[in-house]
Amino acid sequence: MLTSVFMKTEEAKMGRKTLVRMTIILLVFGSLLILSALLKTNFIFMVIGPIALLAGLGMSFLGWLKRDKTQLLKQGIAVIAVGILFSVIGFTGGPKALFGFGNLFVLLAGLLWVHKYVLLPLSEKFQYNWLPILENKYKQFLDFALRGSNAYKFFFGTFLLLILSFVVFAVAQPNVLFFPENEANQAIVYIEYPEGTDIAKTNEITEQIEKKVIENLDQYTYLKDGKTYNFMAESIISQVGEGAGNPQTDGGAQNEMPHKGKVTVLFREFKYRVDEHGEKISSNNVLTGLRKAVQGYPGVSVIVDKDQNGPPAGYAINMEIKGDDYNELLSEAESIQNYINENNIPGIEELKLDVNQNKPEMEVFVDRKKAGELGVSTSMIGQTLRQSIYGFDASTYKEGEDDFDIYVRFNNENRYNENALFNQSVTFRDNNGKLKKVPISSVVEKRNIATFSSIKRKDLKRVITIYSNALEGYNATEIVGKVDNLMAGYKMPQGVSYQFTGEQEEQAKNMAFLTKALGIALALILLVIVAQFNSISKPIIIFVAIILSFIGVLFGMVTFGNDFVIIMTMMGIIALAGIVVNNAIVLIDYTQLLIDRKKLDLGLSEEKLLTRAQYREAIVEGGRARLRPVMLTAITTILGLFPLAVGLNIDFFSLFTEFDPKIYLGGDNTIFWKPMSLTIIYGLTFATFLTLVIVPVMFFLLNRAKIRFAER
């Protein structure tokens, strides 16, 4: 709306009287809106809107009848638009919306004067004074770059800069992340006892840990309106049993888990995480405090984790140990776990195995000799015990058209009672048809043992996983690199191997995929511009410009210490390639047009070549003419991405309704989009220099080479 109004004022070269008239109209509309908001009524607009709509329709109809399409018809359409706007406001707008629109109209009235007496003069001064000076300076610089051996110096100097950027990037070694590290929106405490633990015991420890969590969160409170206000935590939920599993290790299973508990803390929105002194508090710091608070519970595993954004990737440190003998594999996994712990690699939260070795199990041994003497078989004993616990289909109950199976088994109390299970008798008929009963306890021995919860396999090999989170402030890739170097000195037994998976595996897969996608994108770009220019030389110049734009990306990341986020940074590089191609095509296409015109003026055919000086003149003029669109593309793109890069948040609705823009920096969107935005900003900043200087240099060297070959 602002843009359309300003364009109209500029096109019409609005005089002072017209400006005053428009200002009065806007102020009247704004005042009516504000008055309606204060009176909490929409009646004014409910009446004015339909009247204006009918009047506009009448004016448009008269204009159509009189064939007066220039005045009356246009005025009628304008009145219809006002009528529709007022009708919508009248029938749907609340007091806040009316107040906001009123303030917007008042602001628009003020901006009209600012536009006419401040922005327009500045714009004219820039276009007619400053920009010509910039164009002349650029023209002189480009002419200098194309003279003598300077073209070779600029060309090879840029390639040396590309090599240097890769060297500096390799030496600096910025953090490599699979996905942007998000601020925690949830803190999740996973509690796990050995399998077979009674749910009452799990509930007891969960309540204790919940109290610890609440005590830790109490430090993030202050009095607000006479009440205690926690500016970090919004709610706390505890679960025991069903739904308390860890999706990283349990695969999202929702079955009953009486030995597991979970405490979930939901943090407030990013903008509300501010203490009473106005300082931002990171939820990741709260996470670190919670980890310290819930330590020291013997016999129970406690893991503090946060919600994960992006695709599932597994744990940051995830090492799979593979082999055939499970007991040997378990022994080796424990040995590796102790070996890594002894070396105290910083950043590892706590190494754990994905094997629960304390699952209670009862082994039942049948005395086959005694059972044979009594005439009872092993299968009879097993079947009787199974039916007691799981039941058997005894009959079917029919009700109407529905059939219901009837299962018979021990009641809940006896199913968990050893005496009841083993003192029952196996009932059968002997060879003579006589009914016999043999107590199970008379022919079996039982033994309570602890065994594995499950045996996992991958590629037909048995697998045990050693896993851990990375502590806040540490990079998972660096930690895994240190563990990998450490494992080089560890002697693995024959038949046992290890492999890093989880986040590192997904990171490698996505890096390979995005690298392939970049290659395909570049190949498609090359094919399209080859078809457009009907030659291979000019597309190669554009292709080289894309590769050289990586200089800005690499130097920018090293200079400002940014992380290399595989998914978002690679997406930024792919997007950057498209922008660089667009700018280079604009420049080369126009320069070629000037060369063709020059040949036409001189009466030369398309196959004939110009002199070196004539090529230089055309290239310099083409660069000067395309300076504005190339600069504007770069500036508008960089300024458009700047709020995403810094995380600038402004609430325009509250700005006009409450005069509070609620400005703050950061947030989840910033964490997600910042790597891509910075990649494009860094690359485009340097690519602008490439487009305006190096692309003309390469184009000039190409034509110089053509002249040299023609002379031979």
N, C-alpha and C positions, 0 to 999 in steps of 0.2 A: 504494500500500500504506500509506504514511504517512497519507494523507488518510482512508482508510477506518478505520484504527485509531483515529485522533484523533476522527473523527465518532462512532465507537462509544463511546469513553470519555466524550464530551460528552453523548451521548444517555442513557447509563446513569447519568450522574452518579456515576462510579466512586468507591467508597470507598477508603480507604487499604489495607485488606486485599486487595481485588480488584486494586488497582494493584500491590501487592507480589507477588501471585500471578502476574500477567501478566509482571512484570519477571523473576521467577525462570524462568518458562517460556522467555522470549526469551533470557535469559542461558544457560540450559541448551542450547537449540538452537544459539546462537552458539558456545558452548564446544565442542560436538560438532563443528561445522563447522571451527573453527580447529584442533582436535585432529586431525581427519581430514586437514586440509591439511598439518599438521606431520609426521604419520606417512605422508603420501602414499598414503592408502588411502581408498577409498569404501565399504569393506565394511559399516561401521555403517549407512549409509543404504541400502545395497543390501538389508539385512535389515529395518530399521525401516520403510522405505517400503512394500514390499508388505504387511507385517503390518498397518500402519495403514490401508492401502487396503482390505484384506479386513475389518478390524474396522469401518471406516466403512460398508462395504456391508452388513454384518450388522446394524449399528445402524439404518441406514436402512430395511432390510427389516422389522425388528421394529417400527419406528415406523409403517410403512405397514400392517402387519397389525393393530396395536393402534389404528390411526387416531389415533396421538399425533403430530400434525404440529407441535405447538408446541415440544416439548422434544427427544425422542429423534431425530426425523427431522432436525431442524436440527443437532443435535450430530453425527449420523452424516455429514451433508453436510460439516461442518467437518473431521471426521477424514479423510474422503475427500480433501478439498483438501490437507490436510497430507501424506497418503500419496502423492498424485500429485507434490507438490513434492519430497518426499524421494526418491521413485523416480527422478524426472528428475535430481536432484542426484547420486544414487548411481550411475546408469548412464551419465551424460554429463559430469558435472562434473570438471574437472581440479583440481589443488592450488590454482592461483591463484583459480579461481572459488569453491572451497570457502572459502578464506581471506577472499575479498571478501564472500561471503554471511554468513560468521561475524561479521565486523566490522560489517556492516549490521544484523544482529540485535542486537548489543551497543549500537550507536548508537541503534537504535529503542527499546531498553529505557531508555536515558538520556533520550531525547526525550519519552517518556511522562511522566516527572516534570517535565521542563521545560514540557511542554504544560499539565499540570494546575496547577502552582504558579506559572508565570510567564506563559505565553501566554493562558490562560483568564482570569485576573484582569485582565490588560491589555485583553483583548477586551471584557470586561464593563465595565471602566472607560470604554473608548472609546464603547461603545454607549449606556451609561446616564448618563455624565457629560459627556464631551467632545462627542459628536455632537449631543445636544439643545442644547448651547450654540451649536454651529455652525448648527444649524437655526434657532434663534431669531434669531441675528445675520443670517442670510441672509433670514429672513422680514421683519425690520426694513428691511434694505437694499432688498429687492424692493418693499416697500410704499412706501418713499421714491421709488424709480424710477418708480412708477406714479402718483404724485400730481402734480396740476397740469400744468405744462409740462415737468416732468422727463422724462416719457415721450418727448416730442419731442426733447429734448436728447440723451437716450441713443440714440434711433433715428438722428437725423441725424448725431450725433457719430460713430457707428459707420461710417456711409457715408463720412464725411469721412476716417476712419481707413483705409478701404478704398482710397480715391483716393490718400491719402498713401503707403500701402504700395507701390502701383504706381509712384509717383513716386520713392520712395526706392530701389526695386529697379532702376529704369531708370538712376538716377544712380550707384548703387553698381556696376552692371554686373558681377555675379559671372560667373565662368567658365561658359560653356555647353559641355557635353560631349555627344557622341552616346551614349557608353556609359562606364561607370565605368573610370577609368584603373587597370589592374591592375598589381600588382607583377610584374616580369618573373620568370617561371618558367623561361624559356629565353632565352639570348642567341644570336642567329643571325648569323653573319658571311657575307654573300653576296659571292663573288668572281667577277668576270666579265672575261675577256679578249675581244678582238674575235673574231668568228666565224672559224673556220678555224684557230685556234690549236691546236697539237698538245697532246694530253692530257698528255704528259710535262711540258711547260712549265707547264700549269695545275696539275699535281700538285706541281711544285716550289714554286710561289708559295703554294699551299695549305699545304704543310708549313712554310714560313717563317712564314706568318700564324698557324698553329696554335701554333708555338713562342712567338710574341709573346703570344698569348692565355694560354698556360700560365704564362709569366713574369709576366703581369699578375695572374693569379689566385693566384700564390704568396704575395702579400702578405696573403691572407685565410686564413692557416694558423697553427696553434699545436700544441705537443706535447700529445698526449692518450694516456695509458697508454704513454708511451715512443715513440709513433709520431706522425708528422706528420699532422695532421688539418685538412682544408680544410672550414671551416664554411659556405662559400658554394656551392662547385661540387661536384656529385656525380659527373658524368661529362662527357667531351668526345668528340664523334664528328665525324670529317671525311669528307666525300664529294666525289668528283670525277667529273664526267660525268653518268651517269644519276642522276636524283633530286636534282640539285644546283641546280635552278632556284628562282627566287623566285616563290612563288604570287601575289604582288601584280602581277607584270608578265608572268609566263609562264602564268598561268591554271591552275596546278597540273599542267602537262605533265610527264610522266615519261620522255620520249624522251631519246635520247643527246645530251648537251651537253658535248662534250670541252673547250669553252672556259670552262666554269663549274665553280666549286667552292663548298663550303659547310662551315663549321665551326659545330657546334651545341654550346653549353654548357648542360647541364641543372643548374639550381640545386637546392639542398636545399629541403625543406619550410620554410615560413615560420617555424615555431617553432624550427628549428635554426640560423637565421641570426643567431647571437649570438657575439661575439668572446670571448676569454678573460677579459675584464673584465665580461662580462655585458651589454654594450651591443648593441642591435639594429642590424644593418647592412642598409641597403636595397639590393636587387638592382639598382635603377635607378641607384644610384651606381656600381655595378660596370659597368653598361652604358656610362655616361659615360666611365669609365676605359678601357674597351675601344675606344671610338671614337677616343680620343686615341692609343692604342697602335698601331693599325693604319693610321695615316695615312702618306702619303709614299711610296707605291708607284707609280712612273710607268707609264703605259700600261695600268693595270688599274683597274677600278671596284671599290671595296670599300664595302659598306653594312653597318652594324651595326644590327640590328633585334631586337625582342623578340616573343614569342608574343602573339597577339591573342585576347582573350576577346570573346565576344559575336558578333553577326552580322558577316559580312565587309563592310567599308566602304571599302576602298581606302586610299590614302595620305592623311595629314592635309592636305597641300597638294597638290592635284591639279588642274591647269589644262589643259583640252583646247583646242588651237588647230585650227580647222577652215578648210578652203579647197579649191580645185579643183586648183591647180598645186602639185605636191608639192615641187618645188625651191624655189618661192617660200615655201611653208609651212615648210620646213625652215630657210630663211634667217631667216624672221620668228621662228620658235621660238627659234633661237639668239640673235637680237637681244633678245627678251623676257627670256630667261634671263640675259644679260649685264646688261640694264637693271635687273632685280630685284637681282642680285648687287651692282651698283654702289651701290645704296641701302642695303645692309647692314641689312636688316630682321632684328632679333634673333629667335632661335628656330628659324630654318631650318637644318636639318642640312646638306644639299647638294642643290641643284637639278640634276636630271638629265633627259635626254630618253629616251623609250621607243623610240628609233630607234638601231639599231646601223649606223653609216655605214661601217664597216670590214669588211663581209662580203666576203671575197675571191671574185672571179668571173673567169672567163676568157671573153672574147668571141672567137668564131671567125668570120672573114670569108671567104666563099668567092669566089674569082676566077671569076665566072660565065663570062667570055669563054674563059678557059683550060679551065675545066671542060667547057664546051660543045664545044670543039675535041677534047677527049679523050673525049667521050661520057658523062661522069659527071654526074649531077644533084645538086642541093643536098640533096634528100630522101635520096638514097643515102648521102651523107656523114654527114648527121645520124643516120640510122638505124644506120649502122655504129658511130659513136661511142657512141650510146645503148646498143646491144647489148653493147659492150665493157664499159661501166660497170655497167649494170643487168641485162644478160643477156636471153636470149630463150628461149621455150618450145620446146625442140628435139624432145622426144618425151615419151612416158609409159612409166613402168615399172610393171608389174603384179605384185603379189605376193598370191596368194590372191584375195580379193574387194576388195583395196585397190589404188587407182591412185595413183601418185606422179608429179608433173610433174618433168621433167628440164630444168633451166635451165642454159644455157651462157654464161659470161662470163669476162673476164680474171681471173687470180688477184689476190689482195689487193695484192701488190707492184706488178704492172703497172697496176692500176687507178689508182694515184696517180703513175704514171711518164709524163710528157708525151711523151718520146721513143717509148715503147712505143705510146701511143695514136695519135700522129700519123704514125708511120712505118709503121703497118699499111696495107694496101692495100684499096681498095674493089674487090671482085670482081663482075663482071657480064658479060653477053654483049652484043656489039654487034648492029647490024642484020643482020649477015651470020651471026650465030649463033656468032661466034668468042669464046672466053673471054678476057676482058681483066682486067688488074690495074692499078689506078692508085693510087700512094701518096697518102694524104690530104695529107701535108705539101707535095706539089707543087702543090696547087690552093687552099690556104687560108693565111691569115695569122691569127695568134692574138695577143691582147693581154690582159695581166693588169690588172684594174681592181678598185677597191673600190666597193661599192654598198650599198644598203639591205638590212637583214635581212628586212624585210617592210613592206608598206603597209597600214595599218589604216583602216577606213572606219566611219563612223557616220552614219546617216540620209543615205546616198548621198554624204556628204562625206568627203574624206580628212582624217585626224586625226593630230596629233602631240601627245603628252601631256608636259607638264612636271610633274615630281613631286618630292616630298621628304618625309621624316619631320619631325616637330616635336621639338626637343630636349627633354629632361626639364626639367620646371618651367615650360614655356611652353604656352600654350593655343592650340590649332590654330585655333579660331574667331577669336581676336584677330589671329593672324598672317594668316589669309586676308582679314580685314577690312582690314588694313594694305596687303596686296598689291592688293586691289581698289581702294582709294583711290589707290594709286600708279599703277595701270593707267589711271585716269581721265585722267592727264596724258600717256598714251602714244598716239601717233597710229597707228591700225591702218590698213593699206592696204585698198583696196576689194576685197571678195570674201573677206577673211579676218576671222574672228571668234574670240572665246574664251569659255569657260564653265568655271566652277568645278564640279568633279564629285567623285568619290571620297567621302570621309567627309562633306564638306559637303552633297553631294547626298542621301546616305542620311539625314543628320541632318534635312534639310528634309522629306523624304518621311515619315519616322517621326513628326516633330512634327505634320505635317498629319494623319496617320492617328490618332495618339493624341488630338489635339484633337477630331477627329471622333468618336472612341470616347467621349471624355468627354461630348460633346454628346448622343450617343445614350443613354449611361447616365443622364444627367440627365433626358432626355425620358422614358425608361422609368420612372425613379423617380417623375416627376411623374404619369404615367398611372396607376401603381399606387396612389399615395396619393390621387389624385383619386377612383379607384374605391372606396378604403377609406373615405374620409370623406364621399363623395357630395357634395362641394362643391369649389369652386375656391379659396376664400379661404385655408383652412388649408394646402393643399398649396403655395400661393405663399409663405406664411410659411416653411415648411420649405425650399423651394427657395432663398429669399433667404438663409437660414441657411447653406446649402451655399456659396453665393457668398462670403458674409462670412467663412467659415472660411479663405479664401485669405489673409486678413490675417495670420494666425499663420504660415502657410507662408512668405510673402514676408519678413516681418520677421525670422523665425527664421533664414532663409538669409542675410540681409544681416548680422544681428547676429553670427552665429557664423562668417561667411565661408565657407559651404559652396558647392560647385559645383552648378549647375543641370544635372543629368544627365537628358537628355531622356526616355529610356525609363523609368528607375527612378523619377524624380521624378513623372512623369506617372502612372505606375502607383500611386504613393503617393497622389496627389490623387484618383484614381478610388476607391481603397479608403477614403480619408478621407470621401468623399461618402456612402458607405454607412453609416459609423459615425455621422456627424452626423445623417443621416436617422433612424436608429434611436432616438437619444436624443431628438430633437425630437418624433417620433411618440409616444414614451412619455409625454412631458410634456403635449403638447397633448391626447392622447386621454384622459388621466386628468383634466385640467382640464375638458374638455368633459363628462366624466361627472359631476363635481361641479356644474357649471352645470345639467345636466339634473336632477340630484337636487334642487337648489335650486328649480328651477321646479316640480317635483313636490310638494315640501313646501309651496310657496306656492299650489298649485292652478292654475298657469299652463300654457297649451298650449305646444307646441314653437315655434310661430310668435311667441309673445310674447317681449318682451325684458325682461331684468332692469335694475335701475338701475345707474348707473356704480359706485356703492359696492359693490353686490352682486357685480358682475363682478370688481372689484378684490379683494374678499375671497376669491372662488372661485379666482382666478388665483394669489394669494399662497399660499393653502392647497395648491393643486395643485403649485406649485413646491416648497413645503416637503416635501410627501409624496414627491415624485420626486427630491429632492436625493440621497438615498442611492444609488439605482440609477444615476443619471447620473454621480455622483462615482466609484462603484465601477467602472463601465464605463471611464471615462477613466483611473483609476489603474491598473487591472489591464492595460489595453492598453498604456499608457506603460511600466509596469514590465516587461511581457512583451517589448516591443520594445527595451528598454534594452540588454540584452546584444548584440543584433544591431547596434545603433547604435554602441556603443563597441568591439565586437569582443571581448567577454569570452569566453575559452575555458577550460573546466574539464573535465579528464578524470576523470569519476566512477569509472570502472573502476580506474584506477591509484590514485585516492584511497583506495579500500577495499582494494586488493590490495597496494599499495606505500607507502601513506600519503604519496603525492606527487600532488597535484591537477594539476600541470603547468599552472599558471595563466599565461596570457599574453594580451596584447591585440593585436588586428589579425588579419591573414590574408586570404586570397582571398575567403572568404565575406563578411567585413566590407566589403571594397571593393565587392562586388556588391550587398549588401543595405542598406548604410548609407544611401545617398541616399533609398531608399523609407522606411526606418524613421524617419529624421529628419523627413521630410515629414509623416508621420502624427503623430509626436510634437508637432512645432510646431503643426500645424493643430488637433489634438485639444485641446491645452492652451488655445488661444484659443477653440475651439469649445465647450468646457465653459462658459466665461463666456457665450458666445452663447446656449447652450441654457438656462442658468439665469437669464439676465437679459434678453437682447435678444429671444428668442422670446416670453417672457411679455409684454414691452413691445409687440411687434408684435401679439400676440393681443389685448391690451387696447385698443390703438389701433383695431384692426379693429372691436371691439365698440362702442367710443365712436363710431366713424363710423356704425355701424348705428343707434345711439340718435339721433344727430344727424339722420340722414335720416328716421327714423321720426317725429321731432318736427316736421319740416317738413311 
